[in-house]
Amino acid sequence: MDISLDLLLPRETASVPATRKILDASLQALGVAENIRDDIEVMLTEACTNVIKHARRGDDYTVRAVIHDERCVIKVIDSGRGFDAARVPEPDAGAETGRGLMIMRSLADDVRFDSYPEDGALVALEKHLDYAAGSIGGRLAESRSPQG
């Protein structure tokens, strides 16, 4: 099973809940476990919010989500100047801001930050999906497995 969503969004705060709802509706329809959907929602919110706050260039950004069997990969792509994730300092304990990268790293099974100084930045987040018994997504993923 391969499901792909490509969203070209304005760099406005209203795009964040719209994006979350679109992806969550897809995951919910497939029967993805609620705790996994919650993690994806938070990761996606952090990645999109960082674009809106920090990209500085470009009027829009892209969210690309691919659901492949038991894996969801989300790429958030902007046209800003990019950044070096390794050089972003850890937030102070109790800080109200600056925790986005830390949150994404803690919730994603794999996370990658790529920066292209003239073309923007890419945040890639990967999460393993668990499906409810008998769910559409579970049945579709099983049908592609070697023993299915």
C-alpha positions in Angstrom: 0.0 0.0 0.0 1.3 3.4 -0.9 -0.6 6.6 -0.1 0.9 10.0 -1.0 -0.3 13.4 0.0 1.4 16.6 -1.3 0.2 19.8 0.1 1.4 23.2 -1.0 0.5 25.6 1.8 0.8 29.3 2.5 3.2 30.2 5.2 0.4 31.2 7.6 -0.5 29.7 11.0 -3.9 28.6 9.7 -2.2 26.1 7.5 -0.9 24.1 10.5 -4.3 22.8 11.8 -5.5 22.2 8.2 -2.5 20.0 7.5 -2.8 18.1 10.7 -6.5 17.4 10.0 -5.9 16.2 6.5 -3.1 13.8 7.5 -4.9 12.6 10.6 -8.1 11.9 8.7 -6.1 9.6 6.3 -4.3 7.8 9.2 -7.6 7.4 11.1 -9.4 6.0 8.0 -6.6 3.4 7.8 -7.0 2.5 11.4 -3.6 3.8 12.7 -3.5 3.6 16.5 -4.4 6.8 18.3 -1.1 7.2 20.2 0.8 7.0 16.9 -1.5 9.6 15.3 -1.0 11.8 18.3 2.8 11.6 17.9 2.6 12.4 14.2 0.3 15.3 14.9 2.8 16.9 17.3 5.8 16.2 15.0 4.0 17.7 12.1 2.9 20.7 14.1 6.5 21.4 15.2 7.9 21.1 11.7 5.3 23.4 10.1 5.5 25.9 12.9 9.2 26.1 12.5 8.8 27.0 8.8 6.2 29.7 9.6 8.4 31.2 12.3 11.9 30.8 10.8 11.9 30.3 7.0 12.0 34.1 6.3 11.8 33.5 2.5 9.0 32.3 0.3 5.2 32.6 0.6 4.5 28.9 0.8 5.9 25.5 1.9 5.2 21.9 1.0 4.2 19.0 3.2 4.7 15.6 1.6 3.4 12.6 3.5 3.9 9.0 2.3 2.3 6.1 4.0 3.9 2.9 2.9 2.6 -0.2 4.6 3.6 0.2 8.2 5.6 3.4 7.8 4.8 7.1 7.5 7.4 9.5 6.1 6.6 13.2 6.3 8.8 15.8 4.6 8.3 19.5 5.3 10.1 21.6 2.6 10.5 25.4 2.6 12.4 27.9 0.5 14.1 29.7 3.4 17.8 30.0 3.9 18.0 26.7 5.8 19.7 26.0 9.1 22.3 23.6 10.7 20.3 21.5 13.2 23.5 20.4 14.9 24.2 24.1 15.8 20.8 24.8 17.3 21.4 24.9 21.1 19.4 22.7 23.5 16.6 24.8 25.2 16.9 25.7 28.8 15.0 23.5 31.2 11.5 24.9 31.5 11.8 27.0 28.4 8.5 27.8 26.7 10.1 28.1 23.2 12.9 26.5 21.3 11.9 22.9 22.0 10.7 22.0 18.5 13.8 20.1 17.3 14.0 18.2 20.6 10.3 17.2 20.4 10.6 16.0 16.8 13.7 13.9 17.7 12.0 12.4 20.7 8.8 11.4 18.8 10.1 10.3 15.4 11.6 6.9 14.8 14.0 8.7 12.4 14.5 12.4 11.8 16.7 14.2 9.2 17.3 17.9 8.8 18.8 19.0 5.4 19.7 22.5 4.6 20.2 24.0 1.1 21.3 27.6 1.7 20.1 28.9 -1.7 17.0 26.6 -1.9 15.6 26.1 1.6 15.4 23.4 4.2 13.9 19.9 4.5 12.8 18.2 7.6 12.1 14.5 7.2 10.2 12.6 9.9 9.6 8.9 9.9 7.2 7.0 12.2 6.3 3.3 12.4 2.6 2.7 12.1 0.6 0.3 14.3 -2.9 -0.6 13.0 -5.9 -1.7 14.9 -6.9 -5.4 14.4 -9.0 -5.8 11.3 -8.4 -2.2 10.1 -8.2 -1.2 6.5 -4.6 -0.2 6.8 -3.7 -3.4 8.6 -5.3 -5.6 5.9 -3.7 -3.6 3.1 -0.2 -3.8 4.7 -0.7 -7.6 5.3 -1.6 -8.2 1.7 1.8 -6.9 0.7 3.9 -8.8 3.2 5.6 -12.0 2.0 3.5 -14.2 4.2 0.2 -12.3 3.3 
